[in-house]
Amino acid sequence: MEEKDRAYNAFFREKFSHFSPDPPEGSWEHIRQKMQPSAEVCQDPAGWFLSWIRLKYFLYPAMIILVAGLIFLLVWQTAPSAQIHGTAYINGDTLTKGTAFLFHVSDHTRPLDSVRWHATSPLDSSGSFHFKDLPHGKYMVRIHVDTHSSCYPEYQFGYHGDTLQWDQSTIIDTRDPATEANVTIPRISY
């Protein structure tokens, strides 16, 4: 086995004896010349820039990502937002124990096929709810009465438009100036 290793070593030593670990003379100078733009390119600023970018080809993806990010931030910051607020009532008194649910309505006509939940807001001590930073669109508000409320179970929930039926609720369009959505919860009759 040792003899075989010596034979291989001798063979490779003979084959690679003319190689040196350093590159041939002038190699580094040739690389430096390739990296520096020519005098003609330096006279034209646009040409120099394009030549420099070609040499630094890895900058293209970085510049594209940077520009796309800046455009996204600009659009995101300038996108208009809306708010919907209101108060929940039962028999003319404010409801202080409950939750407001906001649903985004994608349809423009009834029946409303494209209704999806968007946000939740607890009622505060004055019975008010507030949804802010909403994209403009059409929304539906539903109020749930807390099970610990003295009005429960006679009053359980209600929609904006003072109804128990979601398809009879009043749709709120945030493009309209009046975005107050007061809800009077109707009594459930058994």
C-alpha positions as CSV (number, residue, x, y, z in Angstrom):
1,M,0.0,0.0,0.0
2,E,2.8,2.4,0.9
3,E,4.5,1.6,-2.4
4,K,1.4,2.5,-4.3
5,D,1.1,5.8,-2.5
6,R,4.7,6.6,-3.3
7,A,4.1,5.8,-7.0
8,Y,1.0,8.1,-7.1
9,N,3.0,10.9,-5.4
10,A,5.8,10.6,-7.9
11,F,3.4,10.6,-10.8
12,F,1.6,13.7,-9.7
13,R,4.8,15.5,-8.7
14,E,6.1,14.9,-12.2
15,K,2.9,16.0,-13.9
16,F,2.5,19.2,-11.9
17,S,6.2,20.2,-11.5
18,H,5.9,23.0,-13.9
19,F,3.0,24.7,-12.1
20,S,3.7,27.5,-9.6
21,P,1.3,28.6,-6.9
22,D,1.5,32.2,-8.1
23,P,-0.2,33.4,-11.3
24,P,2.0,34.2,-14.2
25,E,3.7,37.6,-14.5
26,G,1.4,40.4,-15.7
27,S,-1.8,38.6,-14.6
28,W,-2.6,41.1,-11.9
29,E,-1.9,44.0,-14.2
30,H,-4.2,42.6,-16.8
31,I,-7.0,42.4,-14.2
32,R,-6.4,45.9,-12.9
33,Q,-6.7,47.2,-16.5
34,K,-10.0,45.4,-17.0
35,M,-11.4,47.0,-13.8
36,Q,-10.5,50.6,-14.7
37,P,-12.6,52.3,-17.4
38,S,-10.8,53.6,-20.5
39,A,-10.0,57.3,-21.0
40,E,-12.8,57.6,-23.6
41,V,-15.4,56.3,-21.2
42,C,-14.2,58.6,-18.4
43,Q,-14.8,61.7,-20.6
44,D,-18.5,60.8,-21.0
45,P,-20.1,60.8,-17.5
46,A,-23.0,58.6,-18.6
47,G,-20.7,56.2,-20.3
48,W,-18.5,55.9,-17.3
49,F,-21.5,55.3,-15.0
50,L,-22.8,52.5,-17.3
51,S,-19.4,51.0,-17.6
52,W,-19.1,51.1,-13.8
53,I,-22.5,49.5,-13.4
54,R,-21.6,46.7,-15.8
55,L,-18.5,46.0,-13.8
56,K,-20.5,46.0,-10.7
57,Y,-23.4,43.9,-12.1
58,F,-24.4,42.8,-8.6
59,L,-25.7,46.3,-8.0
60,Y,-28.6,45.9,-10.4
61,P,-30.7,43.7,-8.1
62,A,-29.9,45.8,-5.1
63,M,-30.9,49.0,-6.9
64,I,-34.2,47.4,-8.2
65,I,-35.1,46.2,-4.7
66,L,-34.3,49.7,-3.3
67,V,-36.4,51.5,-5.9
68,A,-39.3,49.0,-5.5
69,G,-39.1,49.5,-1.7
70,L,-39.2,53.3,-2.0
71,I,-42.2,53.1,-4.4
72,F,-44.0,50.8,-2.0
73,L,-43.4,53.1,1.0
74,L,-44.5,56.1,-1.0
75,V,-47.8,54.5,-2.1
76,W,-48.4,53.0,1.4
77,Q,-47.9,56.3,3.1
78,T,-50.1,58.2,0.7
79,A,-52.9,55.7,0.7
80,P,-56.0,57.3,2.2
81,S,-57.5,55.8,5.3
82,A,-60.9,56.1,6.9
83,Q,-62.5,55.6,10.2
84,I,-65.9,54.4,11.5
85,H,-67.2,55.1,14.9
86,G,-70.5,55.1,16.7
87,T,-72.4,54.2,19.9
88,A,-74.5,51.2,20.9
89,Y,-77.9,51.7,22.4
90,I,-80.5,49.5,24.1
91,N,-83.9,51.2,24.8
92,G,-82.3,54.6,24.5
93,D,-79.6,53.8,27.0
94,T,-76.0,53.3,26.1
95,L,-74.7,49.7,26.1
96,T,-71.3,49.5,28.0
97,K,-70.8,45.8,28.0
98,G,-70.3,44.5,24.5
99,T,-68.2,44.2,21.4
100,A,-68.4,45.8,17.9
101,F,-67.6,43.7,14.9
102,L,-66.7,45.3,11.5
103,F,-67.2,43.4,8.3
104,H,-65.8,44.5,4.9
105,V,-68.4,44.2,2.1
106,S,-66.9,43.6,-1.4
107,D,-70.2,43.4,-3.3
108,H,-72.0,46.5,-4.6
109,T,-75.4,44.8,-4.8
110,R,-77.5,42.5,-2.7
111,P,-77.4,39.7,-1.8
112,L,-74.0,40.4,-0.2
113,D,-71.9,37.4,-1.2
114,S,-68.5,38.8,-0.3
115,V,-68.7,39.8,3.3
116,R,-65.7,39.1,5.5
117,W,-64.7,40.0,9.0
118,H,-62.3,42.9,9.3
119,A,-61.9,44.0,12.9
120,T,-63.2,43.9,16.4
121,S,-63.5,46.7,19.0
122,P,-64.8,46.5,22.6
123,L,-67.3,49.1,23.7
124,D,-65.9,51.7,26.1
125,S,-67.6,53.0,29.2
126,S,-69.7,55.4,27.2
127,G,-70.9,52.7,24.8
128,S,-68.7,53.9,21.9
129,F,-66.7,51.9,19.4
130,H,-64.0,53.2,17.0
131,F,-62.3,51.6,14.0
132,K,-59.5,53.6,12.4
133,D,-56.9,53.3,9.6
134,L,-59.4,51.5,7.4
135,P,-59.0,51.3,3.6
136,H,-61.8,53.0,1.9
137,G,-64.8,50.8,1.0
138,K,-68.1,49.5,2.2
139,Y,-68.6,48.1,5.7
140,M,-71.2,46.5,8.0
141,V,-71.2,46.9,11.8
142,R,-72.6,44.3,14.2
143,I,-72.8,44.8,18.0
144,H,-72.8,41.8,20.4
145,V,-74.1,42.3,23.9
146,D,-71.9,40.8,26.6
147,T,-73.4,37.7,28.3
148,H,-72.8,39.4,31.7
149,S,-75.0,42.4,30.7
150,S,-78.3,42.9,32.6
151,C,-80.1,43.1,29.1
152,Y,-78.9,39.7,28.0
153,P,-80.6,37.4,26.7
154,E,-83.5,39.6,25.5
155,Y,-80.9,41.8,23.7
156,Q,-78.1,39.8,22.1
157,F,-76.9,41.5,19.0
158,G,-77.8,44.0,16.3
159,Y,-76.6,45.5,13.1
160,H,-76.2,49.2,12.0
161,G,-79.7,50.1,10.7
162,D,-81.2,48.7,14.0
163,T,-82.0,45.3,12.7
164,L,-81.3,41.7,13.6
165,Q,-80.9,40.6,10.0
166,W,-77.5,41.1,8.3
167,D,-79.0,41.4,4.8
168,Q,-81.2,44.3,6.1
169,S,-78.4,46.2,7.7
170,T,-77.3,49.6,6.5
171,I,-74.0,49.5,4.6
172,I,-71.5,52.2,5.6
173,D,-69.5,53.7,2.7
174,T,-66.3,55.3,4.1
175,R,-66.2,57.7,1.1
176,D,-69.4,59.4,2.5
177,P,-68.5,62.1,5.0
178,A,-70.9,60.8,7.7
179,T,-69.2,57.6,9.0
180,E,-70.9,57.5,12.4
181,A,-72.6,54.2,12.8
182,N,-74.9,54.2,15.8
183,V,-76.6,50.9,16.5
184,T,-79.8,50.5,18.5
185,I,-80.1,46.8,19.4
186,P,-83.5,45.4,18.8
187,R,-85.2,43.0,21.3
188,I,-85.3,39.4,20.3
189,S,-88.8,38.0,20.4
190,Y,-89.2,34.3,21.1
